Amino acid sequence: MRLGTKSCRECRRRKVRCNFTDQSLSCDGCLLHKVACRPQGLGDGIIELPQPINSNEDLRDRLDRIESLLSKLCDRVGPDILNNTSKDPPEIISQRILQTSNTSLLEKPGRADSATSPWEAEATVLGTGSDISSRSKATSLPTDVDFPLLRLLKASLVLDHIDSSEISLHGITKAGAPLPSLRRLLRPTFPRGACLTQILSETQRYWALWPISPNGPLTYQSGEIIGLVEAKDYLTDSLNSESAPVLAKAVLWLALCVQQLPKVFRVESISGQRIPPTDVVNHYAEISERLLHVMTESQTDDIVGVEALILLSKLYLNMGRPRASWLRNRQALDRAIFLGLHTPGKEGQGKKLWAILWQNDRFMSVILGFPYSVPRGHPSTSEELQGDSLEAKIIGKISAVAASISDEQQSILKSYATVLRLDEELQECRRLIPTDWWGMDQQGVLGLGQFFGRQALKLAVHYMSQFLHLPYMLMASDQTRYEHSRLSALEAARGISKCYRGIRRSDGGNLIICDVMDFKAFSAGMVMAIDLLNQARQRRERPADDDSWSRDWVCVKSLVADLVETAEALDCSVASQGAQTLQFLYDVCHGTYNGPESYVASIPYLGRVRIRRPSVPIPGSQQELQSDLALPQQPLGEVEITSNFFDLYLPHTSQVGDELAVNWASPPALDESFDWTGYFSFP
């Protein structure tokens, strides 16, 4: 039966009869040719044929791929074509469009340079920043012809094109950049449905280790851990939010999940690319920085923005960037003050957030040598307001001692009497920790979150003690009155190694990523190694009855094994470089060193290690002839360790971005200065 007196557009174009079957939405001809049946006169009344699909997820993936291709097409031909601003004839424009499509739009993602991240490969096609302006001048596509199809396709995209003028040269979004533009930057690396479910499933056990959950702050087992379904719904809802803080918090929480994955894992994005977790995390961190900049420019202060900054601080801490972590934590602390979270008597979520902020600020300020923000004696930092749990009381006490250590650190006149007083305060912190906690090296029946929390408390006490006594330990070889500091620093270093080993050998603990924690373990190994090298220099040979010598070297070797396993499981350059440096020191002291003839490691926040060994004589050379004579034997290895007593050795300007993860073997800065040098040779 014909539909009225008019045929559909397709049948009219083909000049055939337009017949409809009963209760059919499409005519017989359109059904046969599998095209859309559109009545005449209804420009927007498109009747789509029902297509068999496997699931809604397949449909979403299919739509994502189509949108990606259309986005590349619209961006590649440029705004001149879409706006019809040129006067070139149509044949020239068509030829340029075909050349553009053949050279780049149909390339597969796998053909991108392996050294370039996927979003950079896409940026090469789409163009960003200054690359757009330089390329548009040389290869702009002028036209005087209107292309309705391209206009329709561009208008149908879910996410808008990113105008390069909205992005500053330093990667920070200007205030006028719309959220859809920033959301679109996530597309190249956002995991598809099945991969997102796998990421959440594999990292669920680690959610309790992070300071913030989707439902709010987590402190000492207080807070609700959501399930997989709730987590996926949270990400879906938040990523569609029009609030920059909400979107930033969701992106950062997902970044922590991705960061926790093994380095062999590959994130399968909605565009079909398989991306290493490290690249995805770096991209998410950049997007989050832009989103939080939008929040700052709009002068919107809410508690979600504070939570997002805390998550970003945690992300940088895991990446081995303590200064960046400290800065984001300080920004969150300032915003918390604007919100009144520092007011005494604050309860609930605000109280937990404030405790996280000022305690983290004090711990990181000690590590970095910076002054802390919230002064001692402020009502919100009193021990009575830290909570009823034992863990909260202990961490509050340690935070108070950290403030005193920082004050001594910032003081111009150093007092060893103050160090002894602070040492006694640390002993009080130790006595607050139950005895069974000190003897607990195995996870047992405890959950990973609770076990890690207790180990972290012990680790904090040990590290504060090591940090307090290390300057005087370096002077103990020449001044015996500092022998107490040497013994205290060694005891703290052994405790750090023991706590670190307990964490790494717990169920799932080998995959906990935190470069700063790995660096603390490495620093403990260096403290033991320096003392062992100093003993070797003084004695020239190990006495047979000296048990501490063998015990500490066994501890160092065990620490090297833990760091090696961490580097193999996770993408952690701190663990790998730390293990290599400690292994070289062990080999030199035991006469088995076979590393480079000259090895130099400039270690941030510690100092410099230099190892040299004589080159092997060339047969028949003058060096070999001299070695055959009765001359004094050259040392088999020489070690030089330099550091500062009180001033931290910070990375030089070219290493600021990477911080702990910088290549330690890179050329040292010209302005390096040290006030302590230990020289050790082994015949």
C-alpha positions as CSV (number, residue, x, y, z in Angstrom):
1,M,0.0,0.0,0.0
2,R,1.4,3.4,-0.9
3,L,2.0,6.0,1.8
4,G,-0.4,8.8,0.7
5,T,0.4,10.3,-2.6
6,K,4.2,10.8,-2.1
7,S,7.0,8.3,-2.2
8,C,9.9,8.4,0.2
9,R,13.0,10.3,-0.6
10,E,15.0,7.3,-1.6
11,C,12.3,5.8,-3.9
12,R,11.8,9.2,-5.5
13,R,15.5,9.5,-6.1
14,R,15.6,6.0,-7.6
15,K,12.3,6.6,-9.4
16,V,10.6,3.4,-8.3
17,R,7.3,2.6,-6.6
18,C,7.2,3.1,-2.9
19,N,5.3,0.3,-1.2
20,F,4.8,-0.3,2.5
21,T,4.0,-3.5,4.2
22,D,1.5,-3.5,7.0
23,Q,2.8,-2.0,10.3
24,S,6.2,-1.4,8.7
25,L,8.2,1.8,9.4
26,S,10.2,1.5,6.2
27,C,9.1,0.8,2.6
28,D,10.0,-2.4,0.8
29,G,12.7,-0.7,-1.3
30,C,14.6,0.9,1.7
31,L,14.4,-2.4,3.6
32,L,15.9,-4.2,0.6
33,H,18.7,-1.7,0.2
34,K,19.2,-1.3,4.0
35,V,19.0,2.5,4.0
36,A,17.0,5.0,6.0
37,C,13.5,5.6,4.9
38,R,12.7,9.3,5.0
39,P,9.4,10.9,3.9
40,Q,9.6,13.9,1.7
41,G,9.5,17.3,3.3
42,L,10.7,16.1,6.7
43,G,14.4,17.2,6.8
44,D,15.0,16.0,10.3
45,G,12.5,13.1,10.4
46,I,15.0,10.3,9.9
47,I,13.7,6.8,10.4
48,E,16.6,4.6,11.1
49,L,16.5,0.9,10.3
50,P,16.8,-1.3,13.4
51,Q,20.2,-2.9,13.3
52,P,21.1,-6.1,15.1
53,I,23.5,-5.3,17.9
54,N,25.0,-7.6,20.5
55,S,24.7,-5.2,23.5
56,N,24.5,-1.6,24.5
57,E,28.3,-1.7,25.1
58,D,28.9,-2.7,21.5
59,L,26.7,0.2,20.4
60,R,28.7,2.6,22.6
61,D,32.0,1.4,21.3
62,R,30.8,1.7,17.7
63,L,29.6,5.2,18.4
64,D,32.9,6.1,20.0
65,R,34.8,4.9,17.0
66,I,32.6,6.8,14.6
67,E,32.8,10.0,16.6
68,S,36.6,9.7,16.8
69,L,36.9,9.4,13.0
70,L,34.4,12.3,12.5
71,S,36.3,14.4,14.9
72,K,39.6,13.8,13.1
73,L,37.9,14.6,9.8
74,C,36.4,17.9,11.0
75,D,39.5,19.0,12.7
76,R,41.8,18.0,9.9
77,V,40.0,19.9,7.1
78,G,39.9,22.9,9.4
79,P,37.4,25.7,10.2
80,D,37.8,27.3,6.8
81,I,35.9,24.6,5.0
82,L,33.1,24.4,7.6
83,N,32.7,28.2,7.6
84,N,33.0,28.7,3.9
85,T,35.4,31.6,4.0
86,S,37.7,30.9,1.0
87,K,37.3,31.4,-2.8
88,D,39.0,28.3,-4.2
89,P,37.1,26.2,-6.7
90,P,35.5,23.0,-5.4
91,E,37.7,20.6,-7.3
92,I,40.8,21.9,-5.5
93,I,39.2,21.6,-2.1
94,S,38.0,18.1,-2.8
95,Q,41.4,17.0,-3.9
96,R,42.9,18.4,-0.6
97,I,40.3,16.7,1.5
98,L,41.0,13.4,-0.2
99,Q,44.8,13.8,0.3
100,T,44.2,14.6,4.0
101,S,42.0,11.6,4.5
102,N,44.5,9.2,2.7
103,T,47.5,10.4,4.6
104,S,46.3,10.5,8.2
105,L,42.7,9.9,9.0
106,L,42.7,6.2,8.0
107,E,45.9,5.4,9.8
108,K,45.6,2.7,12.5
109,P,46.5,3.6,16.1
110,G,49.2,1.0,16.1
111,R,51.2,2.8,13.4
112,A,52.0,5.7,15.7
113,D,55.6,5.9,16.9
114,S,55.9,3.7,19.9
115,A,57.9,6.4,21.7
116,T,54.9,8.7,21.5
117,S,52.0,8.4,23.8
118,P,48.6,7.7,22.2
119,W,47.1,11.1,22.9
120,E,50.3,12.7,21.5
121,A,49.8,10.6,18.4
122,E,46.2,11.9,18.1
123,A,47.4,15.4,18.7
124,T,49.7,15.0,15.7
125,V,46.7,14.3,13.6
126,L,44.3,16.8,15.2
127,G,46.9,19.5,16.1
128,T,47.3,21.3,19.3
129,G,48.9,24.4,20.6
130,S,51.4,26.2,18.4
131,D,51.5,23.2,16.0
132,I,48.0,24.2,14.8
133,S,48.9,27.8,14.1
134,S,52.1,26.9,12.2
135,R,50.5,24.1,10.2
136,S,47.3,26.1,9.4
137,K,49.5,28.8,7.7
138,A,51.2,26.4,5.5
139,T,48.4,23.9,4.7
140,S,45.1,25.7,5.4
141,L,42.2,24.5,3.2
142,P,40.4,27.5,1.8
143,T,37.0,27.1,0.2
144,D,34.0,28.9,-1.2
145,V,31.7,25.9,-1.1
146,D,29.3,24.9,1.6
147,F,29.6,21.3,2.9
148,P,26.3,20.5,4.6
149,L,27.4,17.0,5.4
150,L,30.5,18.1,7.3
151,R,28.4,20.7,9.1
152,L,25.9,18.0,10.1
153,L,28.6,15.6,11.2
154,K,30.4,18.2,13.3
155,A,27.2,19.2,15.0
156,S,26.4,15.6,15.8
157,L,29.6,15.1,17.9
158,V,28.9,14.6,21.6
159,L,32.0,16.5,22.6
160,D,33.1,19.8,21.1
161,H,36.4,20.5,19.3
162,I,39.1,22.0,21.6
163,D,40.1,25.4,20.5
164,S,43.9,25.7,20.8
165,S,43.5,29.3,22.0
166,E,41.8,27.9,25.2
167,I,45.0,26.1,26.2
168,S,48.0,28.0,27.4
169,L,51.6,27.2,26.4
170,H,52.3,25.7,29.8
171,G,49.5,23.2,29.7
172,I,47.2,25.1,32.1
173,T,43.7,25.8,30.9
174,K,42.6,29.4,30.8
175,A,39.4,30.4,32.7
176,G,37.2,30.5,29.6
177,A,37.8,26.8,28.5
178,P,34.6,24.9,28.7
179,L,34.4,21.6,30.6
180,P,33.3,19.7,27.4
181,S,36.7,20.6,25.9
182,L,38.6,19.2,28.9
183,R,36.3,16.1,29.1
184,R,37.2,15.4,25.5
185,L,40.9,15.3,26.3
186,L,40.1,12.2,28.4
187,R,38.8,10.2,25.4
188,P,42.1,8.9,24.0
189,T,42.9,7.2,27.3
190,F,39.6,6.5,29.0
191,P,39.1,2.7,29.4
192,R,36.3,1.0,27.7
193,G,33.6,-0.8,29.6
194,A,35.2,-4.2,30.1
195,C,38.6,-2.8,30.8
196,L,37.2,-0.4,33.3
197,T,35.5,-3.2,35.1
198,Q,38.8,-5.2,35.2
199,I,40.7,-2.1,36.5
200,L,38.3,-1.6,39.4
201,S,38.2,-5.3,40.2
202,E,42.0,-5.7,40.4
203,T,42.5,-2.6,42.5
204,Q,39.5,-2.8,44.9
205,R,41.6,-4.1,47.7
206,Y,43.8,-1.0,47.6
207,W,41.0,1.6,47.9
208,A,41.3,1.6,51.6
209,L,44.9,2.8,51.4
210,W,43.9,6.1,49.8
211,P,43.0,9.1,51.9
212,I,39.7,9.8,49.9
213,S,37.0,7.5,48.7
214,P,34.1,8.5,46.4
215,N,32.0,8.9,49.6
216,G,34.5,11.1,51.4
217,P,37.7,10.9,53.5
218,L,39.1,7.6,54.9
219,T,41.1,7.8,58.1
220,Y,41.9,4.8,60.3
221,Q,39.2,2.6,59.1
222,S,36.5,5.3,59.3
223,G,34.7,5.7,56.1
224,E,32.7,3.6,53.7
225,I,34.4,1.5,51.0
226,I,32.1,1.2,48.0
227,G,31.6,-1.8,45.8
228,L,32.4,-2.4,42.2
229,V,29.0,-1.5,40.9
230,E,28.9,1.7,43.0
231,A,32.4,2.7,41.9
232,K,31.5,2.3,38.2
233,D,28.3,4.3,38.6
234,Y,30.2,7.0,40.5
235,L,32.7,7.4,37.7
236,T,30.0,7.4,35.0
237,D,28.0,10.0,36.8
238,S,30.9,12.2,37.8
239,L,32.5,12.2,34.4
240,N,29.3,13.7,33.0
241,S,29.1,16.4,35.7
242,E,29.3,20.0,34.9
243,S,31.3,20.7,38.0
244,A,35.1,21.0,37.6
245,P,35.9,19.8,41.2
246,V,33.5,16.8,40.8
247,L,35.1,15.8,37.5
248,A,38.6,16.3,38.8
249,K,38.0,14.1,41.9
250,A,36.6,11.3,39.7
251,V,39.5,11.5,37.3
252,L,42.1,11.4,40.1
253,W,40.4,8.5,41.9
254,L,40.5,6.6,38.6
255,A,44.1,7.6,38.1
256,L,45.0,6.1,41.5
257,C,43.3,2.9,40.4
258,V,45.3,2.8,37.1
259,Q,48.5,3.7,39.0
260,Q,48.1,0.6,41.1
261,L,48.1,-1.7,38.1
262,P,51.2,-3.9,37.3
263,K,53.4,-2.4,34.6
264,V,52.6,-5.3,32.2
265,F,48.9,-4.2,32.2
266,R,47.6,-2.3,29.3
267,V,44.7,0.0,29.5
268,E,42.4,-0.6,26.5
269,S,40.8,2.8,25.7
270,I,37.5,3.4,24.0
271,S,39.4,4.2,20.8
272,G,40.9,0.7,20.8
273,Q,44.4,1.6,21.9
274,R,46.4,-0.3,24.5
275,I,48.3,2.1,26.7
276,P,50.7,1.6,29.6
277,P,49.4,2.6,33.0
278,T,52.1,5.2,33.5
279,D,51.2,7.1,30.4
280,V,47.5,7.1,31.4
281,V,48.3,8.3,34.9
282,N,50.4,11.2,33.6
283,H,47.7,12.2,31.2
284,Y,45.0,12.1,34.0
285,A,47.3,14.2,36.2
286,E,47.6,16.8,33.5
287,I,43.8,16.9,32.9
288,S,43.2,17.2,36.7
289,E,45.6,20.1,36.9
290,R,43.6,21.9,34.2
291,L,40.3,21.2,35.9
292,L,41.5,22.4,39.2
293,H,42.8,25.5,37.5
294,V,39.3,26.1,36.2
295,M,38.0,25.7,39.8
296,T,40.6,28.3,41.0
297,E,39.7,30.8,38.3
298,S,36.0,30.5,38.9
299,Q,36.7,31.1,42.6
300,T,34.5,28.2,43.7
301,D,35.4,26.7,47.0
302,D,33.7,23.5,48.1
303,I,34.7,20.4,50.0
304,V,34.9,18.3,46.8
305,G,37.6,20.6,45.5
306,V,39.6,20.0,48.7
307,E,39.2,16.2,48.3
308,A,40.4,16.4,44.7
309,L,43.5,18.3,45.8
310,I,44.2,15.6,48.4
311,L,43.9,12.9,45.8
312,L,46.3,14.8,43.5
313,S,48.8,15.1,46.4
314,K,48.6,11.4,47.0
315,L,49.1,10.7,43.3
316,Y,52.2,12.8,43.2
317,L,53.5,11.2,46.3
318,N,53.2,7.8,44.7
319,M,55.0,9.1,41.6
320,G,58.0,10.1,43.7
321,R,57.3,13.9,43.5
322,P,57.1,15.0,47.2
323,R,57.5,18.7,46.4
324,A,54.6,18.6,44.0
325,S,52.6,16.6,46.6
326,W,53.4,19.1,49.3
327,L,52.3,22.0,47.1
328,R,48.9,20.5,46.3
329,N,48.4,19.6,49.9
330,R,49.2,23.2,50.9
331,Q,46.7,24.4,48.3
332,A,44.1,22.1,49.7
333,L,44.9,23.3,53.2
334,D,44.4,26.9,52.2
335,R,41.0,26.1,50.7
336,A,40.0,24.2,53.8
337,I,40.7,27.4,55.8
338,F,38.5,29.3,53.5
339,L,35.8,26.8,54.2
340,G,36.3,27.0,57.9
341,L,37.4,23.4,58.4
342,H,40.1,24.6,60.8
343,T,37.5,25.8,63.3
344,P,37.7,23.9,66.6
345,G,34.7,21.7,67.2
346,K,34.3,20.8,63.5
347,E,32.8,17.3,63.2
348,G,32.2,14.7,60.5
349,Q,33.8,14.9,57.1
350,G,35.3,18.4,57.6
351,K,37.2,17.3,60.7
352,K,38.7,14.2,58.9
353,L,39.8,16.3,56.0
354,W,41.4,18.9,58.2
355,A,43.4,16.2,60.1
356,I,44.6,14.7,56.8
357,L,45.8,18.1,55.6
358,W,47.7,19.5,58.6
359,Q,49.3,16.1,59.5
360,N,50.5,15.5,55.9
361,D,51.8,19.0,55.8
362,R,54.0,18.5,58.8
363,F,55.4,15.1,57.6
364,M,56.2,16.4,54.1
365,S,57.7,19.6,55.5
366,V,60.2,17.6,57.6
367,I,61.2,15.5,54.5
368,L,61.6,18.6,52.3
369,G,63.0,21.0,54.8
370,F,60.1,23.4,54.4
371,P,58.4,25.3,57.3
372,Y,55.0,23.8,58.1
373,S,51.8,25.8,57.9
374,V,49.5,25.3,60.9
375,P,51.4,26.4,64.0
376,R,51.8,24.3,67.1
377,G,49.3,25.1,69.7
378,H,46.5,25.7,67.3
379,P,43.3,24.4,68.9
380,S,42.5,22.1,65.9
381,T,45.8,20.2,66.4
382,S,45.4,19.4,70.0
383,E,45.7,15.7,70.9
384,E,42.2,15.7,72.5
385,L,40.6,16.5,69.1
386,Q,42.3,13.8,67.0
387,G,39.7,11.1,67.6
388,D,39.0,8.2,69.9
389,S,40.9,5.5,68.0
390,L,44.4,4.5,69.1
391,E,45.8,5.1,65.6
392,A,44.5,8.6,65.6
393,K,46.1,9.4,68.9
394,I,49.4,8.0,67.8
395,I,49.5,9.9,64.5
396,G,48.5,13.1,66.3
397,K,51.5,12.6,68.7
398,I,53.9,11.9,65.9
399,S,52.7,15.0,64.0
400,A,53.5,17.1,67.1
401,V,57.0,15.7,67.2
402,A,57.4,16.3,63.5
403,A,56.6,20.0,64.1
404,S,59.3,20.2,66.7
405,I,61.8,18.5,64.4
406,S,60.9,21.0,61.7
407,D,61.5,23.9,64.1
408,E,64.9,22.5,64.9
409,Q,65.5,22.0,61.2
410,Q,64.7,25.7,60.5
411,S,66.7,27.0,63.4
412,I,70.0,28.7,62.6
413,L,71.6,27.6,65.9
414,K,71.6,23.8,66.2
415,S,71.4,22.3,69.7
416,Y,72.2,18.7,70.4
417,A,70.4,19.0,73.7
418,T,67.2,19.7,71.6
419,V,67.9,16.6,69.6
420,L,68.1,14.4,72.7
421,R,64.8,16.0,74.0
422,L,63.1,15.2,70.7
423,D,64.5,11.7,70.8
424,E,62.8,11.2,74.1
425,E,59.5,12.4,72.6
426,L,59.9,9.9,69.9
427,Q,60.4,7.2,72.4
428,E,57.1,8.2,74.0
429,C,55.5,7.7,70.6
430,R,57.0,4.3,70.4
431,R,55.6,3.4,73.8
432,L,52.1,4.4,72.6
433,I,52.2,1.7,70.0
434,P,51.1,-1.7,71.5
435,T,53.8,-4.3,71.9
436,D,52.1,-6.8,69.7
437,W,52.2,-4.3,66.9
438,W,55.9,-4.1,67.0
439,G,56.2,-7.9,66.9
440,M,53.7,-8.1,64.0
441,D,55.6,-8.7,60.7
442,Q,52.9,-10.7,59.0
443,Q,49.5,-9.6,57.9
444,G,47.7,-12.5,59.5
445,V,43.9,-12.0,59.8
446,L,44.1,-8.2,59.3
447,G,42.9,-6.6,56.1
448,L,45.4,-5.0,53.8
449,G,44.2,-1.5,54.8
450,Q,44.5,-2.0,58.6
451,F,47.8,-3.9,58.3
452,F,49.3,-1.2,56.1
453,G,48.1,1.5,58.4
454,R,49.8,0.0,61.4
455,Q,53.0,-0.6,59.4
456,A,52.9,3.0,58.2
457,L,52.7,4.3,61.8
458,K,55.8,2.3,62.8
459,L,57.5,3.4,59.6
460,A,56.8,7.1,60.5
461,V,58.3,6.8,64.0
462,H,61.4,5.0,62.6
463,Y,61.9,7.6,59.8
464,M,61.5,10.6,62.1
465,S,64.2,9.0,64.4
466,Q,66.5,8.3,61.5
467,F,66.0,11.8,60.1
468,L,66.7,13.4,63.5
469,H,69.9,11.5,64.2
470,L,71.4,11.2,60.7
471,P,73.4,14.5,60.7
472,Y,75.1,13.6,64.0
473,M,75.7,10.0,62.9
474,L,77.8,11.3,60.1
475,M,79.9,13.2,62.7
476,A,80.1,10.3,65.1
477,S,83.3,8.9,63.5
478,D,85.2,12.0,64.5
479,Q,83.3,13.0,67.6
480,T,82.5,10.1,70.0
481,R,79.9,12.2,71.9
482,Y,77.5,11.5,69.0
483,E,77.7,7.8,69.4
484,H,74.2,7.7,70.7
485,S,72.9,9.3,67.5
486,R,74.8,6.7,65.4
487,L,73.2,3.8,67.3
488,S,69.8,5.4,67.2
489,A,70.0,6.1,63.5
490,L,71.1,2.4,62.9
491,E,68.3,1.1,65.0
492,A,65.8,3.3,63.1
493,A,67.2,2.1,59.7
494,R,66.8,-1.5,60.7
495,G,63.2,-0.8,61.8
496,I,62.4,0.9,58.5
497,S,63.8,-2.1,56.6
498,K,61.7,-4.5,58.7
499,C,58.5,-2.5,58.2
500,Y,59.1,-2.2,54.5
501,R,59.7,-5.9,54.2
502,G,56.5,-6.6,56.1
503,I,54.5,-4.4,53.7
504,R,56.0,-5.8,50.6
505,R,55.6,-9.5,51.6
506,S,52.0,-9.1,52.8
507,D,49.1,-10.3,50.6
508,G,49.0,-7.8,47.8
509,G,51.6,-5.6,49.4
510,N,54.1,-6.3,46.6
511,L,51.9,-4.2,44.3
512,I,51.4,-1.2,46.5
513,I,53.0,1.7,44.6
514,C,54.6,4.5,46.5
515,D,57.9,5.8,45.3
516,V,58.4,7.9,48.4
517,M,58.0,4.8,50.6
518,D,60.6,3.0,48.4
519,F,62.9,5.9,48.8
520,K,62.6,5.8,52.6
521,A,63.5,2.1,52.5
522,F,66.5,2.9,50.3
523,S,67.6,5.7,52.6
524,A,67.6,3.2,55.5
525,G,69.8,0.9,53.4
526,M,72.2,3.8,52.8
527,V,72.4,4.6,56.5
528,M,73.4,1.0,57.2
529,A,75.8,1.0,54.3
530,I,77.6,4.2,55.3
531,D,78.1,2.9,58.8
532,L,79.4,-0.5,57.5
533,L,81.8,1.3,55.1
534,N,83.0,3.5,57.9
535,Q,83.6,0.5,60.1
536,A,85.6,-1.1,57.3
537,R,87.7,2.0,56.9
538,Q,88.5,2.1,60.6
539,R,89.2,-1.6,61.0
540,R,90.5,-2.5,57.6
541,E,89.1,-6.0,58.2
542,R,86.1,-7.4,59.9
543,P,86.6,-9.0,63.3
544,A,85.4,-12.6,63.5
545,D,83.2,-11.9,66.6
546,D,81.5,-8.8,65.1
547,D,77.9,-10.0,64.6
548,S,76.5,-6.6,63.7
549,W,78.6,-6.5,60.6
550,S,77.1,-9.6,59.0
551,R,73.6,-8.8,60.4
552,D,73.5,-5.4,58.8
553,W,74.8,-6.6,55.5
554,V,72.2,-9.3,55.5
555,C,69.6,-6.6,56.1
556,V,71.0,-4.6,53.2
557,K,70.9,-7.6,50.9
558,S,67.3,-8.4,51.9
559,L,66.4,-4.8,51.2
560,V,68.0,-5.0,47.8
561,A,65.9,-8.1,47.0
562,D,62.7,-6.3,48.1
563,L,63.5,-3.3,45.9
564,V,64.3,-5.4,42.9
565,E,61.0,-7.3,43.2
566,T,59.1,-4.0,43.5
567,A,60.9,-2.6,40.4
568,E,60.0,-5.8,38.4
569,A,56.3,-5.7,39.4
570,L,55.8,-1.9,39.2
571,D,57.1,0.8,37.0
572,C,59.2,2.3,39.7
573,S,62.6,3.9,38.8
574,V,63.3,4.8,42.5
575,A,63.2,1.1,43.5
576,S,65.4,0.0,40.6
577,Q,68.0,2.7,41.0
578,G,68.1,2.3,44.8
579,A,68.6,-1.4,44.5
580,Q,71.4,-0.9,42.0
581,T,73.2,1.6,44.2
582,L,73.0,-0.5,47.3
583,Q,74.1,-3.6,45.4
584,F,77.2,-1.8,44.1
585,L,78.1,-0.7,47.6
586,Y,77.8,-4.3,48.8
587,D,79.9,-5.6,46.0
588,V,82.7,-3.0,46.5
589,C,82.9,-3.8,50.2
590,H,83.0,-7.6,49.5
591,G,85.5,-7.4,46.6
592,T,83.0,-8.6,44.0
593,Y,82.3,-5.2,42.3
594,N,82.0,-5.6,38.5
595,G,80.0,-2.5,37.6
596,P,81.2,0.5,35.6
597,E,84.7,1.8,36.1
598,S,83.2,5.1,37.3
599,Y,79.7,5.1,38.7
600,V,78.2,8.4,40.0
601,A,74.7,8.7,41.4
602,S,73.3,12.1,42.4
603,I,70.5,11.2,44.8
604,P,67.9,13.8,45.6
605,Y,67.4,14.6,49.3
606,L,70.5,12.6,50.2
607,G,73.7,13.4,48.4
608,R,76.1,11.8,45.9
609,V,77.6,8.4,45.6
610,R,80.8,7.9,43.5
611,I,82.3,4.4,42.9
612,R,85.6,3.9,41.1
613,R,87.5,0.7,40.3
614,P,90.9,0.4,38.5
615,S,90.6,-0.5,34.8
616,V,91.8,-3.9,33.7
617,P,95.4,-3.6,32.4
618,I,95.8,-4.2,28.6
619,P,98.2,-7.0,27.8
620,G,101.7,-5.6,27.1
621,S,100.8,-2.1,28.3
622,Q,102.9,0.0,30.7
623,Q,100.1,-0.5,33.3
624,E,100.6,-4.2,33.2
625,L,104.4,-4.0,33.4
626,Q,104.1,-1.8,36.5
627,S,101.6,-4.2,38.1
628,D,104.2,-7.0,37.8
629,L,106.7,-5.0,39.8
630,A,106.8,-4.9,43.5
631,L,104.7,-1.8,43.8
632,P,102.0,-1.1,46.3
633,Q,98.8,-2.8,45.3
634,Q,96.0,-0.6,43.9
635,P,92.7,-0.6,45.7
636,L,90.1,-2.9,44.2
637,G,87.4,-0.3,44.7
638,E,87.0,3.2,46.0
639,V,83.8,4.8,47.3
640,E,83.1,8.4,47.9
641,I,79.8,9.5,49.6
642,T,79.1,13.2,50.0
643,S,76.1,14.8,51.8
644,N,75.2,17.7,54.0
645,F,74.8,17.6,57.8
646,F,71.6,19.7,57.9
647,D,70.8,21.2,54.5
648,L,69.0,18.8,52.2
649,Y,70.6,18.0,48.8
650,L,67.8,19.1,46.5
651,P,67.6,18.3,42.7
652,H,69.0,21.0,40.5
653,T,66.7,23.0,38.2
654,S,66.7,20.5,35.3
655,Q,65.5,17.7,37.7
656,V,62.7,19.5,39.5
657,G,59.9,17.9,37.5
658,D,60.9,14.3,38.1
659,E,62.3,14.7,41.7
660,L,63.0,11.2,43.1
661,A,62.3,9.5,39.8
662,V,65.0,11.5,38.0
663,N,67.9,9.6,36.5
664,W,70.4,9.5,39.3
665,A,73.3,8.8,36.9
666,S,72.6,12.1,35.0
667,P,75.5,14.6,35.1
668,P,75.6,16.4,38.5
669,A,74.8,20.1,38.8
670,L,77.7,22.5,38.7
671,D,76.5,24.3,41.8
672,E,76.6,21.2,44.1
673,S,78.1,21.8,47.5
674,F,78.5,19.4,50.4
675,D,79.9,19.7,53.9
676,W,80.5,16.0,54.6
677,T,82.5,13.6,52.6
678,G,83.2,9.9,53.3
679,Y,86.1,8.3,51.4
680,F,86.5,4.5,51.6
681,S,89.0,2.3,49.7
682,F,89.2,-1.5,49.7
683,P,92.5,-3.2,48.8
